[in-house]
């Protein structure tokens, strides 16, 4: 079966698991149609192509909080018609779904997670339509809950994880993951747990090296009136078929501070072994209740390195958000280093940030602006790329169901590689029907 067919089968499976008794859940959707123009649709340094694109699409969100089924699912699908014929027309989709089916209350659950997105073939190339592919990560399996006396609780997990990419077949894999967790409440607001995790990774391509990743760590969580703390420390080991074994400390820490009712700040740090499949789950993340995808803005290409190689990741990130009656603002800086164990991909050091602002000009008219900047250094290639995207938009809501959106975006990349540079300006206008 081809990767694209397997992707097509994975998405309906996740939706079916998450839908359950639909009458008990909340389903929202939006239909949109828009037209986009870019003066450099191919994001070329030397031969830009001007192009109009027709973009109809569909977005949805589903939420269920029942005694038997708890689910959060959001997704979008769109068709991109390149009116000038610069590229073949595309069908793109994204989905983030998490469903938990309670088979035996407080004893046995079955969990399904599915994460589909559009990712680049190569992060060294520009984000042009020819450098895009569909990816999907599906996780299924039971979780057994048990008690060890009055104070100690336990969980045993057994999961299947399948990762698929429509064009980078080296990414395709099947994984078995097991975990044992023991936890104890040490106060009304804090908990301590011991976690053992093991994952066996088998790639579809015979040329790729299978491996096993084991982790043992202690985790401490505490929730106070205004501060949430989540910290883990332990050890990781990666054992490759053929005998090579490496190990390193594992550390994760997150602090969230609800400074006031309108201001929130957070800081996180991680040092762990990971790979592209785990990275996609972390980047797309579980859906949130009542959240529809940003479908009217279109489905955008992510920034994951889609490959088979495992890597040591070190990352520091932060965020600040303000939510007022008319103004909302967010800022998210980050720094990350990836060291590939087998040197299949070049190591990279990246830093950057995202900022977004919404200002309600009138009751139904909102002005938006965003900026994101990233700089990535590839030391082995003696290459540095700096990408900057700036955008401004206007959204008018006519009624409960109808709205329109206008946006202008300026995209620019500078690079020490002359072929990696580009500059493009995009304009979009769309109409949305939302239920």
VEXDREN-832122 format. One line per 8 residues: number of its first residue (from 1); their letters; for each residue x, y, z of N, C-alpha, C. Coordinates in pm, whole numbers, plus 50000, padded with zeros to 5 digits. Layout:
<sites>
NUM) a) X Y Z X Y Z X Y Z | ...
</sites>
This chain:
<sites>
1) xxxxxxxx) 50084 49880 50000 50000 50000 50000 50088 50124 50000 | 50055 50222 49917 50137 50343 49906 50122 50428 50030 | 50224 50515 50060 50214 50604 50175 50092 50694 50168 | 50055 50744 50049 49940 50833 50039 49811 50760 50072 | 49799 50631 50031 49681 50554 50065 49675 50528 50215 | 49791 50499 50276 49792 50475 50419 49754 50602 50496 | 49798 50718 50446 49758 50843 50507 49608 50862 50500 | 49551 50833 50382 49408 50851 50363 49328 50761 50457
9) xxxxxxxx) 49380 50641 50486 49311 50551 50576 49327 50592 50722 | 49441 50652 50756 49466 50688 50896 49375 50800 50944 | 49347 50901 50859 49266 51014 50901 49123 50972 50935 | 49051 50896 50848 48917 50854 50886 48916 50767 51012 | 49019 50686 51033 49024 50603 51152 49026 50689 51277 | 49108 50792 51277 49114 50879 51395 48983 50951 51417 | 48918 50996 51309 48789 51064 51321 48682 50970 51374 | 48683 50846 51327 48584 50750 51373 48601 50721 51522
17) xxxxxxxx) 48726 50708 51567 48750 50683 51709 48708 50802 51794 | 48725 50921 51739 48696 51041 51818 48549 51080 51814 | 48474 51032 51715 48337 51079 51699 48242 51016 51798 | 48248 50883 51817 48167 50813 51916 48021 50852 51906 | 47951 50865 52016 47812 50908 52014 47803 51058 51991 | 47791 51097 51865 47804 51238 51826 47703 51327 51895 | 47584 51273 51926 47481 51356 51986 47526 51414 52119 | 47621 51349 52186 47666 51397 52316 47777 51499 52305
25) xxxxxxxx) 47834 51518 52186 47946 51607 52168 47907 51735 52098 | 48006 51824 52086 47987 51952 52018 48069 51952 51890 | 48001 51966 51776 48067 51967 51646 48046 52104 51582 | 48156 52169 51545 48152 52297 51475 48232 52286 51347 | 48193 52361 51247 48266 52355 51121 48261 52491 51052 | 48352 52509 50958 48353 52629 50874 48381 52589 50730 | 48314 52657 50639 48338 52644 50496 48395 52776 50448 | 48501 52771 50371 48560 52896 50326 48604 52885 50181
33) xxxxxxxx) 48610 53000 50116 48661 53009 49979 48735 53140 49967 | 48854 53135 49910 48933 53255 49898 49019 53255 49773 | 49075 53370 49746 49168 53382 49635 49296 53448 49688 | 49410 53394 49644 49540 53441 49692 49628 53476 49572 | 49708 53580 49589 49805 53615 49486 49943 53629 49548 | 50042 53571 49482 50181 53584 49524 50264 53632 49406 | 50356 53724 49432 50443 53770 49324 50567 53681 49311 | 50574 53576 49397 50686 53482 49390 50639 53348 49448
41) xxxxxxxx) 50544 53284 49378 50481 53163 49429 50582 53050 49448 | 50688 53049 49367 50791 52944 49377 50903 52981 49473 | 50894 53098 49539 50994 53144 49636 51135 53125 49581 | 51158 53181 49464 51285 53167 49394 51371 53290 49414 | 51501 53269 49418 51594 53381 49431 51617 53452 49299 | 51600 53380 49187 51638 53436 49057 51527 53438 48954 | 51424 53353 48967 51320 53345 48864 51182 53339 48928 | 51137 53448 48994 51006 53446 49061 50892 53433 48960
49) xxxxxxxx) 50787 53361 49001 50667 53340 48919 50548 53401 48991 | 50477 53493 48922 50356 53552 48978 50238 53459 48951 | 50151 53443 49051 50046 53342 49037 49924 53375 49124 | 49804 53349 49067 49679 53353 49143 49643 53210 49183 | 49588 53196 49305 49550 53064 49355 49409 53072 49412 | 49323 52979 49369 49188 52968 49424 49191 52865 49536 | 49137 52901 49656 49153 52815 49775 49018 52793 49844 | 48942 52691 49804 48826 52651 49884 48868 52551 49992
57) xxxxxxxx) 48797 52551 50105 48837 52459 50211 48728 52437 50314 | 48759 52351 50410 48666 52308 50513 48744 52288 50643 | 48697 52345 50752 48758 52327 50882 48656 52279 50983 | 48699 52205 51084 48604 52153 51181 48670 52139 51318 | 48584 52134 51420 48628 52106 51557 48523 52023 51627 | 48567 51922 51701 48474 51834 51772 48522 51818 51915 | 48428 51829 52010 48462 51815 52151 48359 51725 52219 | 48409 51631 52296 48323 51536 52369 48381 51517 52508
65) xxxxxxxx) 48297 51533 52610 48340 51514 52749 48237 51428 52821 | 48221 51304 52776 48126 51213 52836 48191 51120 52936 | 48107 51040 53000 48160 50945 53097 48239 50834 53030 | 48202 50799 52907 48268 50690 52834 48372 50740 52736 | 48344 50851 52670 48435 50904 52567 48470 51048 52596 | 48600 51076 52593 48649 51214 52601 48734 51237 52476 | 48701 51341 52401 48770 51362 52273 48781 51510 52241 | 48895 51547 52180 48916 51680 52120 48976 51655 51982
73) xxxxxxxx) 48909 51703 51880 48958 51685 51743 48939 51815 51666 | 49042 51861 51598 49028 51971 51502 49097 51931 51373 | 49052 51988 51263 49113 51954 51135 49070 52050 51026 | 49133 52038 50913 49101 52121 50797 49146 52049 50671 | 49075 52075 50563 49114 52022 50432 49087 52132 50330 | 49177 52148 50235 49157 52250 50133 49215 52205 50000 | 49162 52268 49896 49206 52242 49759 49268 52370 49705 | 49389 52359 49651 49460 52475 49599 49471 52462 49447
81) xxxxxxxx) 49399 52552 49379 49395 52553 49232 49486 52665 49182 | 49602 52627 49126 49698 52725 49073 49652 52768 48935 | 49589 52886 48928 49518 52928 48808 49611 52950 48690 | 49737 52979 48714 49831 52998 48605 49904 52872 48565 | 49882 52764 48637 49945 52636 48603 50090 52625 48643 | 50137 52710 48737 50277 52701 48779 50304 52568 48851 | 50204 52518 48921 50215 52389 48991 50088 52310 48966 | 50098 52178 48984 49979 52094 48979 49890 52128 49099
89) xxxxxxxx) 49759 52123 49079 49667 52154 49188 49688 52056 49303 | 49665 52104 49427 49696 52027 49547 49574 52008 49635 | 49571 51894 49704 49477 51869 49812 49558 51854 49940 | 49532 51943 50037 49609 51946 50161 49517 51924 50280 | 49570 51864 50385 49491 51840 50505 49574 51845 50631 | 49509 51879 50741 49573 51875 50872 49471 51829 50975 | 49520 51759 51076 49430 51707 51180 49509 51689 51309 | 49446 51722 51420 49503 51693 51552 49390 51637 51637
97) xxxxxxxx) 49400 51509 51672 49290 51444 51743 49338 51362 51860 | 49264 51370 51969 49293 51292 52090 49161 51238 52142 | 49149 51104 52154 49027 51041 52203 49063 50938 52309 | 48986 50939 52418 49005 50842 52526 48872 50771 52552 | 48870 50640 52531 48750 50559 52551 48765 50483 52682 | 48677 50510 52777 48681 50444 52907 48607 50311 52897 | 48680 50201 52894 48620 50068 52884 48572 50021 53020 | 48659 50031 53123 48624 50000 53261 48661 50122 53344
105) xxxxxxxx) 48565 50190 53407 48596 50314 53481 48706 50293 53585 | 48806 50381 53581 48921 50381 53672 49004 50254 53663 | 48986 50176 53555 49064 50054 53537 49129 50045 53399 | 49049 50061 53293 49101 50036 53159 49049 50141 53061 | 49141 50208 52992 49109 50305 52886 49175 50261 52756 | 49117 50307 52646 49180 50291 52515 49198 50429 52455 | 49322 50461 52417 49357 50595 52370 49391 50591 52221 | 49342 50690 52147 49377 50707 52006 49418 50852 51984
113) xxxxxxxx) 49533 50872 51922 49579 51006 51885 49622 51005 51739 | 49589 51111 51668 49629 51120 51528 49670 51264 51497 | 49785 51279 51430 49839 51411 51397 49882 51411 51251 | 49808 51484 51169 49839 51496 51027 49874 51642 50997 | 49973 51662 50910 50016 51798 50879 50089 51799 50746 | 50112 51920 50696 50193 51941 50575 50331 51986 50620 | 50435 51913 50576 50571 51941 50617 50662 51947 50494 | 50782 52006 50508 50870 52020 50391 50941 51890 50358
121) xxxxxxxx) 50974 51875 50229 51063 51767 50189 51203 51794 50242 | 51245 51919 50237 51377 51958 50284 51368 52096 50348 | 51418 52110 50471 51420 52240 50536 51529 52331 50480 | 51617 52276 50397 51719 52358 50332 51664 52431 50210 | 51545 52392 50162 51483 52456 50047 51371 52548 50093 | 51325 52635 50005 51221 52730 50039 51087 52659 50054 | 50996 52728 50118 50863 52673 50146 50772 52690 50024 | 50815 52641 49909 50737 52650 49786 50647 52527 49774
129) xxxxxxxx) 50540 52533 49691 50450 52419 49677 50519 52289 49638 | 50628 52295 49562 50698 52174 49523 50779 52111 49634 | 50789 52180 49751 50866 52129 49864 50773 52093 49980 | 50656 52035 49947 50555 52003 50048 50515 51856 50040 | 50480 51800 50155 50430 51663 50160 50339 51647 50281 | 50249 51550 50272 50162 51516 50385 50233 51418 50478 | 50217 51440 50608 50270 51347 50708 50159 51309 50804 | 50175 51192 50866 50075 51148 50962 50142 51061 51069
137) xxxxxxxx) 50105 51086 51194 50151 51003 51306 50026 50957 51382 | 50007 50825 51389 49890 50765 51453 49935 50681 51572 | 49870 50699 51687 49904 50623 51807 49777 50560 51865 | 49782 50430 51892 49667 50357 51945 49714 50264 52055 | 49630 50245 52158 49665 50145 52258 49591 50162 52388 | 49595 50057 52473 49526 50061 52601 49613 50116 52713 | 49546 50165 52817 49610 50209 52941 49538 50142 53057 | 49613 50069 53137 49558 49999 53255 49592 50079 53380
145) xxxxxxxx) 49491 50107 53462 49510 50179 53589 49499 50080 53705 | 49586 50095 53805 49580 50006 53921 49630 50080 54045 | 49596 50028 54161 49635 50088 54289 49730 49995 54363 | 49828 50056 54430 49921 49983 54517 49908 50042 54657 | 49804 50001 54727 49778 50060 54857 49696 50187 54843 | 49683 50260 54952 49598 50380 54952 49664 50499 54884 | 49796 50506 54892 49864 50628 54847 49929 50617 54710 | 49952 50495 54662 50027 50477 54537 49933 50431 54426
153) xxxxxxxx) 49944 50497 54312 49867 50459 54193 49963 50423 54081 | 49914 50343 53988 49998 50302 53878 49924 50301 53746 | 50002 50311 53637 49949 50301 53501 50045 50217 53418 | 49988 50129 53336 50066 50052 53240 50010 50080 53101 | 50097 50121 53008 50055 50159 52873 50121 50068 52770 | 50046 50038 52665 50100 49964 52552 50042 50026 52426 | 50128 50086 52343 50082 50163 52229 50150 50117 52099 | 50072 50125 51991 50128 50115 51856 50136 50256 51799
161) xxxxxxxx) 50249 50290 51736 50267 50421 51673 50309 50398 51528 | 50236 50454 51435 50272 50447 51294 50299 50585 51239 | 50411 50604 51172 50445 50734 51111 50455 50716 50961 | 50396 50808 50886 50393 50800 50740 50414 50938 50678 | 50486 50942 50568 50504 51063 50487 50476 51026 50342 | 50413 51117 50270 50371 51085 50134 50488 51076 50036 | 50603 51141 50069 50714 51141 49974 50847 51098 50036 | 50872 51132 50161 50996 51089 50228 50972 50953 50292
169) xxxxxxxx) 50994 50846 50216 50960 50712 50264 51052 50666 50377 | 51168 50729 50395 51256 50692 50506 51192 50722 50642 | 51091 50807 50644 51021 50844 50766 50922 50735 50810 | 50878 50649 50716 50774 50553 50744 50823 50447 50842 | 50747 50426 50950 50790 50331 51053 50669 50277 51129 | 50693 50166 51198 50599 50109 51293 50671 50095 51426 | 50604 50132 51534 50668 50135 51664 50579 50068 51769 | 50643 50000 51860 50576 49952 51978 50629 50026 52099
177) xxxxxxxx) 50538 50078 52181 50580 50157 52296 50512 50106 52422 | 50590 50081 52525 50537 50040 52654 50583 50135 52762 | 50500 50152 52865 50535 50242 52974 50474 50192 53104 | 50545 50213 53213 50496 50185 53348 50517 50310 53432 | 50410 50356 53498 50418 50481 53575 50360 50456 53714 | 50433 50499 53816 50389 50492 53955 50387 50634 54009 | 50274 50674 54070 50261 50812 54117 50204 50816 54258 | 50239 50924 54328 50194 50941 54467 50170 51090 54491
185) xxxxxxxx) 50056 51121 54553 50028 51258 54593 50105 51287 54721 | 50191 51388 54717 50268 51422 54836 50210 51543 54909 | 50111 51607 54848 50034 51713 54911 49910 51735 54825 | 49813 51813 54872 49694 51838 54790 49725 51905 54656 | 49841 51968 54643 49872 52041 54520 49993 51985 54445 | 50054 51878 54493 50176 51829 54428 50175 51677 54417 | 50247 51629 54315 50252 51485 54288 50392 51448 54241 | 50436 51328 54282 50565 51274 54241 50542 51141 54173
193) xxxxxxxx) 50612 51115 54060 50592 50990 53988 50725 50937 53937 | 50731 50804 53920 50844 50735 53859 50795 50675 53729 | 50870 50698 53619 50824 50659 53486 50931 50577 53415 | 50889 50464 53359 50974 50379 53275 50909 50370 53138 | 50984 50406 53032 50931 50403 52896 51029 50332 52804 | 50974 50257 52709 51058 50189 52610 50985 50190 52477 | 51058 50221 52371 51000 50227 52237 51092 50156 52138 | 51035 50062 52063 51108 49991 51959 51064 50046 51824
201) xxxxxxxx) 51160 50095 51745 51130 50160 51617 51179 50071 51503 | 51087 50037 51412 51120 49957 51293 51076 50034 51170 | 51173 50063 51081 51145 50140 50961 51104 50048 50846 | 51020 50102 50758 50977 50026 50640 51092 50005 50543 | 51179 50106 50532 51291 50098 50439 51404 50013 50499 | 51449 49913 50424 51555 49824 50473 51686 49899 50493 | 51704 50011 50425 51830 50087 50436 51840 50165 50567 | 51729 50180 50640 51731 50256 50764 51763 50166 50883
209) xxxxxxxx) 51826 50221 50984 51869 50145 51101 51762 50150 51210 | 51708 50033 51246 51611 50025 51354 51680 50051 51488 | 51605 50095 51586 51665 50120 51717 51560 50109 51827 | 51608 50108 51950 51522 50105 52069 51561 50221 52159 | 51461 50291 52210 51487 50404 52300 51424 50374 52436 | 51503 50379 52541 51456 50354 52678 51475 50481 52761 | 51378 50509 52848 51387 50626 52935 51336 50589 53075 | 51407 50636 53175 51360 50627 53313 51377 50765 53376
217) xxxxxxxx) 51270 50815 53439 51278 50950 53496 51176 50967 53608 | 51209 51057 53697 51117 51099 53803 51055 51232 53761 | 50927 51246 53791 50854 51368 53750 50784 51427 53871 | 50795 51559 53884 50731 51631 53994 50641 51739 53936 | 50515 51743 53980 50421 51846 53935 50361 51914 54057 | 50335 52043 54041 50272 52119 54150 50185 52228 54089 | 50064 52240 54140 49969 52341 54094 49931 52429 54211 | 49966 52557 54199 49931 52655 54300 49829 52753 54242
225) xxxxxxxx) 49794 52852 54319 49690 52945 54274 49729 53017 54146 | 49857 53052 54132 49899 53129 54016 50017 53066 53941 | 50073 52958 53992 50193 52899 53931 50173 52749 53913 | 50208 52699 53795 50211 52555 53767 50355 52514 53737 | 50401 52407 53801 50537 52357 53782 50533 52212 53738 | 50612 52179 53635 50622 52041 53587 50769 52016 53554 | 50834 51925 53629 50977 51901 53610 51004 51751 53609 | 51097 51709 53522 51135 51568 53512 51286 51559 53495
233) xxxxxxxx) 51346 51458 53560 51489 51434 53545 51512 51283 53546 | 51602 51237 53459 51627 51093 53449 51737 51062 53351 | 51722 50949 53283 51826 50900 53193 51762 50839 53070 | 51826 50859 52953 51781 50802 52827 51891 50717 52765 | 51850 50613 52694 51945 50529 52622 51886 50493 52486 | 51968 50504 52381 51929 50463 52246 52021 50350 52203 | 51962 50236 52166 52038 50118 52127 52002 50084 51982 | 52099 50093 51892 52077 50067 51750 52100 49919 51719
241) xxxxxxxx) 52024 49869 51621 52050 49734 51572 52190 49732 51513 | 52270 49640 51555 52410 49637 51514 52502 49657 51631 | 52445 49703 51746 52526 49705 51866 52560 49840 51924 | 52550 49951 51847 52589 50080 51901 52486 50128 52004 | 52535 50175 52119 52448 50224 52225 52501 50358 52276 | 52412 50453 52294 52449 50583 52352 52348 50616 52462 | 52390 50695 52557 52300 50734 52667 52334 50875 52712 | 52236 50939 52776 52252 51078 52816 52148 51112 52922
249) xxxxxxxx) 52173 51216 53002 52071 51261 53097 51947 51313 53024 | 51832 51298 53086 51706 51353 53037 51658 51458 53135 | 51622 51576 53085 51571 51682 53170 51461 51758 53098 | 51352 51781 53170 51243 51864 53119 51191 51949 53234 | 51155 52073 53206 51099 52159 53310 51012 52266 53245 | 50896 52290 53303 50805 52393 53255 50746 52467 53374 | 50746 52599 53366 50685 52684 53468 50586 52776 53399 | 50461 52776 53445 50357 52867 53394 50311 52956 53508
257) xxxxxxxx) 50311 53087 53483 50273 53184 53585 50152 53264 53535 | 50041 53250 53605 49921 53329 53577 49933 53457 53659 | 50004 53552 53603 50037 53672 53679 49912 53748 53722 | 49820 53768 53628 49691 53830 53657 49587 53757 53573 | 49465 53801 53580 49359 53739 53501 49385 53755 53352 | 49464 53856 53314 49487 53883 53172 49629 53855 53127 | 49721 53834 53219 49862 53815 53181 49909 53676 53222 | 49973 53607 53127 50032 53476 53152 50172 53471 53096
265) xxxxxxxx) 50264 53409 53172 50402 53391 53127 50441 53246 53149 | 50534 53199 53067 50582 53062 53082 50724 53047 53033 | 50793 52947 53086 50929 52916 53047 50947 52765 53051 | 51012 52708 52949 51034 52564 52948 51174 52533 52897 | 51224 52418 52943 51356 52369 52901 51345 52218 52882 | 51413 52166 52780 51417 52021 52762 51551 51979 52704 | 51593 51861 52746 51713 51796 52694 51680 51648 52684 | 51662 51599 52562 51612 51463 52545 51646 51411 52406
273) xxxxxxxx) 51642 51278 52393 51650 51216 52262 51510 51216 52199 | 51506 51245 52070 51378 51250 52002 51399 51214 51856 | 51294 51224 51776 51301 51203 51632 51184 51279 51569 | 51171 51269 51437 51072 51350 51366 50929 51315 51407 | 50900 51187 51427 50765 51148 51465 50726 51207 51601 | 50815 51197 51700 50788 51255 51830 50779 51408 51821 | 50858 51466 51734 50859 51611 51717 50725 51659 51662 | 50666 51584 51568 50537 51623 51511 50428 51620 51617
281) xxxxxxxx) 50427 51518 51703 50328 51512 51809 50342 51634 51901 | 50466 51670 51934 50490 51783 52023 50452 51916 51956 | 50482 51930 51827 50456 52057 51759 50307 52080 51735 | 50238 51975 51688 50096 51991 51658 50015 51988 51786 | 50049 51893 51875 49993 51889 52008 49847 51849 52013 | 49799 51810 52131 49657 51779 52147 49572 51901 52123 | 49450 51879 52073 49358 51989 52048 49299 52041 52178 | 49248 52160 52174 49188 52221 52292 49038 52237 52273
289) xxxxxxxx) 48965 52227 52381 48820 52232 52376 48772 52360 52312 | 48677 52347 52218 48614 52462 52157 48700 52535 52057 | 48810 52479 52013 48902 52549 51924 48886 52500 51781 | 48856 52591 51690 48854 52559 51548 48990 52591 51488 | 49034 52514 51387 49161 52546 51323 49152 52679 51250 | 49268 52739 51224 49271 52868 51155 49253 52847 51006 | 49144 52780 50968 49123 52741 50830 49117 52859 50733 | 49049 52971 50767 49045 53080 50670 49183 53136 50635
297) xxxxxxxx) 49280 53119 50722 49415 53165 50691 49492 53064 50607 | 49435 52945 50584 49498 52845 50500 49582 52748 50579 | 49616 52638 50515 49702 52536 50573 49845 52567 50532 | 49932 52582 50629 50070 52622 50602 50166 52505 50626 | 50280 52512 50561 50382 52410 50577 50457 52430 50707 | 50476 52321 50782 50548 52328 50909 50699 52334 50887 | 50773 52313 50995 50919 52324 50985 50993 52203 51036 | 50925 52087 51046 50992 51967 51097 51087 51909 50994
305) xxxxxxxx) 51196 51850 51042 51291 51779 50956 51240 51635 50943 | 51177 51602 50830 51116 51471 50812 51223 51373 50766 | 51267 51288 50860 51373 51191 50833 51362 51079 50935 | 51446 50978 50919 51444 50864 51011 51534 50883 51131 | 51630 50973 51124 51737 50981 51223 51688 51029 51359 | 51741 50968 51464 51720 51016 51600 51822 51126 51631 | 51786 51214 51725 51875 51325 51757 51862 51361 51904 | 51964 51427 51954 51961 51486 52088 51913 51629 52074
313) xxxxxxxx) 51803 51660 52140 51742 51793 52131 51761 51869 52261 | 51807 51992 52249 51814 52085 52361 51736 52209 52322 | 51638 52245 52404 51548 52354 52366 51510 52437 52488 | 51509 52568 52470 51459 52663 52569 51355 52749 52499 | 51239 52764 52560 51135 52846 52499 51056 52917 52607 | 50994 53025 52569 50913 53101 52662 50792 53159 52592 | 50702 53213 52668 50586 53279 52608 50531 53384 52705 | 50465 53481 52645 50389 53581 52721 50261 53607 52645
321) xxxxxxxx) 50149 53613 52716 50022 53642 52650 49941 53740 52735 | 49873 53828 52665 49785 53926 52729 49650 53919 52660 | 49545 53909 52738 49410 53906 52681 49322 54011 52743 | 49300 54120 52670 49213 54227 52717 49078 54225 52647 | 48995 54322 52677 48863 54327 52616 48871 54356 52466 | 48966 54440 52426 48978 54473 52284 49111 54429 52225 | 49213 54412 52309 49346 54380 52261 49393 54246 52317 | 49445 54160 52230 49516 54039 52272 49653 54040 52206
329) xxxxxxxx) 49752 53988 52281 49889 53990 52233 49962 53867 52284 | 50052 53812 52201 50132 53697 52245 50273 53709 52187 | 50370 53657 52263 50509 53659 52223 50572 53527 52267 | 50645 53459 52174 50701 53326 52204 50842 53314 52148 | 50945 53347 52225 51084 53327 52179 51128 53183 52204 | 51228 53135 52128 51278 52999 52146 51422 52988 52097 | 51489 52882 52148 51624 52848 52108 51634 52695 52107 | 51694 52637 52000 51700 52491 51990 51827 52445 51921
337) xxxxxxxx) 51883 52333 51971 51997 52267 51907 51961 52121 51883 | 51986 52075 51760 51964 51935 51724 52098 51873 51686 | 52132 51763 51755 52253 51688 51723 52212 51549 51678 | 52232 51519 51548 52191 51390 51492 52294 51283 51527 | 52244 51173 51579 52332 51070 51632 52415 51005 51522 | 52353 50978 51406 52422 50908 51299 52468 51000 51187 | 52456 51130 51207 52505 51230 51109 52441 51212 50972 | 52318 51157 50968 52246 51146 50841 52201 51284 50795
345) xxxxxxxx) 52163 51368 50889 52124 51506 50861 52223 51600 50928 | 52239 51719 50875 52332 51815 50937 52277 51867 51070 | 52364 51876 51170 52323 51937 51297 52280 52081 51272 | 52190 52129 51357 52144 52266 51340 52124 52334 51474 | 52148 52463 51473 52122 52549 51589 52027 52658 51542 | 51912 52667 51608 51812 52764 51566 51767 52852 51680 | 51727 52972 51646 51669 53065 51742 51570 53153 51670 | 51472 53201 51744 51372 53285 51679 51258 53316 51774
353) xxxxxxxx) 51146 53354 51715 51030 53388 51796 50910 53421 51710 | 50793 53420 51775 50667 53452 51709 50595 53556 51793 | 50527 53647 51725 50447 53749 51793 50316 53766 51717 | 50208 53783 51790 50078 53803 51728 49996 53903 51806 | 49913 53979 51734 49832 54083 51797 49695 54088 51728 | 49590 54098 51807 49454 54122 51758 49399 54244 51830 | 49341 54336 51753 49280 54455 51812 49142 54474 51752 | 49041 54477 51838 48903 54493 51791 48874 54641 51768
361) xxxxxxxx) 48870 54679 51640 48844 54817 51604 48700 54857 51634 | 48609 54768 51598 48467 54784 51629 48416 54650 51678 | 48290 54645 51712 48235 54523 51771 48259 54401 51684 | 48252 54415 51551 48266 54300 51461 48381 54317 51362 | 48469 54410 51387 48582 54434 51296 48712 54424 51377 | 48800 54332 51336 48924 54306 51410 49045 54321 51320 | 49143 54394 51368 49271 54410 51299 49371 54313 51361 | 49446 54240 51277 49544 54142 51325 49680 54170 51264
369) xxxxxxxx) 49783 54133 51336 49920 54143 51284 50002 54031 51345 | 50100 53984 51268 50188 53881 51321 50328 53899 51264 | 50424 53841 51335 50563 53839 51289 50627 53712 51342 | 50705 53645 51258 50788 53535 51307 50923 53541 51237 | 51025 53515 51316 51163 53522 51269 51237 53398 51320 | 51318 53337 51235 51404 53228 51280 51537 53234 51206 | 51642 53200 51280 51775 53190 51220 51830 53052 51251 | 51871 52981 51147 51921 52845 51164 52062 52838 51109
377) xxxxxxxx) 52152 52786 51191 52292 52767 51151 52319 52618 51131 | 52378 52586 51014 52423 52449 50984 52575 52454 50978 | 52639 52422 51090 52784 52439 51099 52858 52351 51000 | 52811 52226 50983 52880 52134 50892 52872 52181 50747 | 52767 52258 50714 52750 52309 50577 52802 52451 50561 | 52848 52511 50672 52890 52652 50671 52778 52739 50613 | 52656 52714 50661 52539 52783 50605 52454 52841 50718 | 52398 52960 50692 52306 53024 50785 52187 53079 50707
385) xxxxxxxx) 52066 53043 50750 51942 53093 50690 51867 53177 50792 | 51822 53294 50752 51737 53378 50837 51607 53404 50764 | 51496 53359 50823 51364 53371 50760 51278 53463 50843 | 51211 53556 50775 51127 53654 50843 50994 53666 50768 | 50883 53649 50840 50749 53665 50783 50674 53771 50864 | 50618 53869 50794 50538 53974 50856 50403 53978 50788 | 50296 53994 50867 50163 53995 50808 50068 54085 50884 | 49967 54132 50811 49861 54214 50869 49730 54169 50806
393) xxxxxxxx) 49623 54169 50887 49495 54121 50836 49379 54198 50895 | 49265 54182 50830 49141 54247 50874 49029 54144 50862 | 48948 54131 50968 48838 54035 50969 48710 54106 51007 | 48608 54090 50923 48478 54151 50947 48375 54041 50965 | 48305 54042 51078 48198 53947 51105 48065 54014 51074 | 47990 53956 50978 47861 54014 50939 47747 53962 51025 | 47755 53833 51060 47648 53771 51137 47707 53655 51216 | 47622 53577 51278 47668 53461 51355 47746 53364 51266
401) xxxxxxxx) 47710 53358 51138 47766 53257 51049 47863 53313 50945 | 47847 53438 50902 47922 53487 50787 48028 53589 50827 | 48145 53580 50760 48253 53676 50782 48343 53678 50658 | 48428 53779 50650 48531 53782 50545 48665 53819 50608 | 48771 53785 50536 48907 53811 50585 48995 53859 50471 | 49075 53961 50501 49174 54014 50407 49308 54013 50477 | 49415 53966 50408 49547 53965 50470 49655 53995 50367 | 49764 54057 50415 49883 54086 50336 50004 54031 50412
409) xxxxxxxx) 50089 53957 50343 50204 53893 50407 50330 53922 50326 | 50437 53956 50395 50567 53976 50332 50661 53867 50383 | 50715 53784 50294 50803 53673 50330 50942 53699 50273 | 51044 53678 50358 51181 53703 50313 51276 53604 50380 | 51371 53551 50302 51478 53469 50358 51610 53518 50303 | 51705 53539 50392 51843 53565 50353 51925 53443 50389 | 52029 53415 50311 52107 53294 50333 52248 53313 50281 | 52342 53242 50344 52478 53239 50292 52486 53157 50163
417) xxxxxxxx) 52382 53076 50135 52370 53006 50008 52287 53094 49914 | 52343 53145 49805 52268 53235 49717 52137 53176 49667 | 52131 53043 49648 52008 52981 49599 51901 52967 49708 | 51937 52994 49833 51841 52981 49942 51767 53109 49973 | 51795 53216 49901 51731 53344 49929 51601 53359 49852 | 51507 53436 49910 51386 53471 49835 51317 53589 49903 | 51226 53651 49829 51141 53758 49881 51008 53747 49808 | 50898 53741 49883 50766 53726 49823 50664 53808 49899
425) xxxxxxxx) 50567 53860 49824 50455 53932 49884 50326 53860 49845 | 50240 53837 49945 50117 53763 49922 49997 53844 49970 | 49886 53831 49896 49759 53893 49935 49650 53787 49930 | 49559 53791 50027 49453 53690 50034 49322 53759 50072 | 49214 53714 50005 49078 53757 50043 48990 53635 50042 | 48913 53616 50151 48828 53498 50160 48698 53526 50235 | 48598 53444 50206 48468 53450 50271 48449 53321 50349 | 48393 53330 50470 48382 53215 50559 48238 53201 50606
433) xxx) 48190 53077 50602 48063 53042 50669 48098 52950 50784 | 48057 52985 50905 48092 52908 51024 47967 52873 51103 | 47959 52746 51140 47846 52700 51220 47889 52693 51367
</sites>
